[in-house]
């Protein structure tokens, strides 16, 4: 297996740099992290953007949806990640229920994330329905990444995780929402699980970067959940997921070997004690 060349550009990634990357056709690499150790490894590998996603609700807390995770929990994960990052742009998801109620609540939630985690920006799901919240947060000086298409915080309304915006009406709304978010001042948008042709059209019409997950190759960058692409999670194999490792088997084998060594009194040996 070939080893990818590490990104040697040590400059801090900013929202402005992402726009520059889009202009020169350089794809943006983005992945999730939820703790110090993983974030440190990912950042040192040369990742452009690290998302402290509300997917922590699933992969860290064992919930079936992203809805249960709280603002305090997201702040905890954000603070942990920031301690391990030097270069990557760090984005923290605003969790369900912290911005949909009112613009005032949204600003308060975003300010808490920025002050307590020291992250670079926040991410929110939705378009026109959260317009006022986005306006207020950006007016407060906080950079916002949008999220359109399949929005997991709305799973109870959708009732399914199938591909979104296949119908003309929903596709038209997504295009309108993308332009709206750009006009409001969002610096980038995640497009999740939508037809590749639609995602490519949106990416070509907007000047801000479009980051895809299950949105084809015609966008400006890609994002995956680290636990999925590293082969730690099970029972989740959508078409867009490529597993770059099988850490579940690696970890299982290591743990089983450790158990065997303890049981047969092979660990610790004479060199491993004082």
C-alpha positions in Angstrom: 0.0 0.0 0.0 1.4 3.4 -1.0 1.7 6.1 1.7 0.2 9.5 0.9 2.6 12.4 1.1 2.1 14.4 4.2 0.9 18.0 3.9 4.0 20.0 4.8 2.3 23.4 4.8 2.4 24.3 8.5 0.4 27.6 8.2 -2.8 27.7 10.2 -5.8 26.9 8.1 -8.4 29.7 8.1 -11.8 30.3 6.5 -10.1 32.6 4.0 -7.6 29.9 3.1 -10.4 27.5 2.3 -11.8 30.0 -0.2 -8.3 30.4 -1.7 -8.1 26.6 -2.0 -11.4 26.5 -4.0 -10.2 29.3 -6.3 -7.0 27.4 -7.3 -8.8 24.0 -7.5 -7.2 22.4 -4.5 -9.5 19.9 -2.8 -10.3 20.3 0.9 -9.8 17.3 3.2 -12.1 17.3 6.3 -12.7 14.6 9.0 -14.2 14.3 12.4 -12.5 14.1 15.8 -13.8 14.1 19.3 -10.8 13.8 21.6 -7.3 15.1 22.2 -5.3 11.9 21.1 -7.1 11.4 17.8 -7.2 15.1 17.0 -3.4 15.4 17.5 -2.8 12.5 15.1 -5.1 13.8 12.5 -3.8 17.3 12.6 -0.2 16.2 12.4 -1.1 14.1 9.4 -1.9 17.3 7.5 -5.7 17.5 7.7 -7.2 20.8 6.5 -10.4 20.8 8.6 -11.4 18.9 11.7 -15.1 18.7 12.5 -16.1 18.2 16.1 -19.4 16.7 14.9 -22.5 15.9 16.7 -21.9 12.4 15.4 -20.1 12.1 18.7 -23.7 11.3 19.9 -23.4 8.1 17.9 -19.8 7.0 17.9 -18.8 8.2 21.3 -22.0 8.0 23.4 -23.7 5.1 21.6 -27.0 6.9 20.7 -28.9 5.9 17.6 -29.2 9.6 16.4 -27.4 12.9 16.9 -30.4 14.4 18.8 -29.5 13.5 22.4 -26.1 15.2 22.6 -26.0 18.4 24.6 -24.2 21.7 24.2 -22.1 21.0 27.3 -21.0 17.7 25.8 -20.1 19.3 22.5 -18.1 21.9 24.3 -16.3 19.1 26.2 -15.4 17.4 22.9 -14.4 20.7 21.3 -12.1 21.7 24.2 -10.4 18.2 24.0 -9.9 18.5 20.3 -8.5 22.0 20.4 -5.8 20.9 22.8 -4.4 18.6 20.1 -4.6 20.8 17.1 -2.0 23.3 15.7 -2.8 23.6 12.0 -6.3 22.5 11.0 -9.4 24.7 11.0 -11.6 23.3 13.8 -15.4 23.4 13.3 -17.8 22.5 16.2 -21.4 21.5 15.5 -24.2 23.3 17.3 -26.3 20.4 18.6 -30.0 20.0 18.1 -32.1 22.3 20.2 -29.5 25.0 20.7 -30.3 27.3 17.8 -33.7 26.4 16.4 -35.7 28.0 19.1 -34.7 31.6 18.7 -31.9 33.8 17.2 -31.0 34.9 20.8 -30.6 31.3 21.9 -28.5 30.6 18.8 -26.1 33.4 19.5 -25.8 32.4 23.1 -25.0 28.8 22.1 -22.4 29.9 19.5 -20.7 32.3 21.9 -20.4 29.6 24.5 -18.8 27.2 22.0 -16.3 29.9 20.8 -15.4 31.1 24.3 -15.1 27.8 26.0 -13.6 25.6 23.3 -11.4 28.2 21.5 -12.6 26.6 18.2 -12.4 28.5 14.9 -16.1 28.4 13.9 -19.4 26.6 14.2 -21.6 24.5 11.9 -25.4 24.6 11.7 -28.0 22.5 9.7 -30.7 24.1 7.6 -31.4 26.9 5.2 -34.1 29.6 5.1 -35.6 28.3 8.3 -32.6 29.3 10.3 -31.9 32.5 8.5 -32.2 34.8 11.4 -30.0 32.7 13.6 -27.3 32.6 11.0 -27.5 36.4 10.6 -27.2 37.0 14.3 -24.3 34.6 14.8 -22.3 36.0 11.9 -23.1 39.5 13.1 -21.5 38.6 16.4 -18.3 37.8 14.6 -18.6 34.1 14.6 -17.8 32.2 11.3 -20.6 29.8 10.3 -20.4 26.7 8.1 -23.7 25.6 6.7 -25.1 22.1 6.2 -27.7 21.2 3.6 -29.2 18.0 2.0 -29.5 15.2 4.5 -29.5 17.0 7.9 -29.3 14.3 10.6 -30.8 16.6 13.3 -34.0 16.5 11.2 -34.1 12.7 10.9 -37.5 12.5 12.7 -39.0 14.7 10.1 -37.4 12.9 7.2 -38.0 9.5 8.7 -35.2 8.0 6.6 -31.5 8.4 5.8 -32.0 8.0 2.1 -30.6 10.4 -0.6 -32.2 13.9 -0.4 -33.1 16.4 -3.2 -33.9 13.9 -5.9 -37.2 15.6 -6.7 -37.1 19.0 -8.5 -38.8 20.9 -5.8 -36.4 19.8 -3.0 -33.4 20.3 -5.3 -34.6 23.8 -6.1 -35.0 24.6 -2.4 -31.5 23.3 -1.8 -30.0 25.6 -4.5 -31.9 28.6 -3.1 -30.8 27.7 0.5 -27.2 27.4 -0.6 -27.2 30.9 -2.3 -29.0 32.3 0.8 -26.3 30.9 3.2 -23.6 32.3 1.0 -25.3 35.7 0.9 -25.7 35.7 4.7 -22.0 35.3 5.0 -21.4 31.5 5.6 -17.8 30.6 4.6 -18.6 27.0 3.5 -21.4 24.5 3.3 -21.5 20.8 3.8 -23.7 18.9 1.3 -24.8 15.6 2.6 -26.2 12.6 0.6 -27.5 14.4 -2.5 -27.2 13.6 -6.2 -23.7 14.2 -7.5 -25.0 16.4 -10.4 -26.9 18.6 -8.1 -23.9 19.0 -5.7 -21.6 19.8 -8.7 -24.0 22.5 -9.9 -24.2 24.1 -6.5 -20.4 24.1 -6.2 -20.0 25.7 -9.6 -22.6 28.4 -8.8 -21.2 29.5 -5.4 -17.9 31.1 -4.6 -17.6 29.5 -1.1 -16.4 25.9 -0.8 -18.9 23.0 -0.8 -17.7 20.0 1.3 -19.4 16.8 0.3 -20.3 13.6 2.1 -22.1 11.3 -0.3 -22.3 14.2 -2.7 -20.0 13.0 -5.5 -16.6 14.3 -6.7 -17.8 17.6 -8.2 -17.6 19.5 -4.9 -14.6 21.4 -3.4 -13.8 18.9 -0.6 -14.8 15.8 1.2 -15.7 14.9 4.8 -16.0 11.6 6.6 -16.6 10.4 10.1 -13.2 9.2 11.4 -14.6 6.1 13.1 -16.3 5.0 9.9 -13.3 5.5 7.5 -10.9 3.9 10.0 -13.1 0.8 10.3 -14.0 1.1 14.0 -17.7 1.3 13.6 -19.8 -1.6 12.3 -23.2 -2.0 10.6 -22.8 1.2 8.6 -21.7 0.8 4.9 -23.2 3.5 2.7 -22.1 3.8 -0.9 -20.0 6.9 -0.2 -17.9 5.4 2.6 -14.5 4.1 1.9 -12.8 2.3 4.7 -9.1 3.2 4.8 -8.3 0.8 7.7 -9.8 -1.9 9.7 -8.9 -0.8 13.2 -11.7 -2.9 14.8 -9.9 -6.1 14.0 -6.5 -4.5 14.9 -7.7 -3.4 18.3 -9.6 -6.7 18.9 -6.5 -8.7 18.1 -4.3 -6.5 20.4 -6.7 -6.7 23.3 -7.1 -10.5 22.9 -3.3 -11.0 22.9 -3.0 -8.8 26.0 -5.6 -10.9 27.8 -3.8 -14.1 26.8 -0.4 -12.7 28.0 -1.9 -11.8 31.3 -3.6 -15.1 31.8 -0.5 -17.1 31.1 1.7 -14.8 33.2 3.8 -13.7 30.2 3.0 -10.0 30.9 4.8 -8.4 32.6 8.1 -10.0 32.1 11.3 -9.2 33.9 12.1 -6.2 31.7 8.6 -4.7 32.2 8.8 -4.4 36.0 10.8 -2.4 38.5 
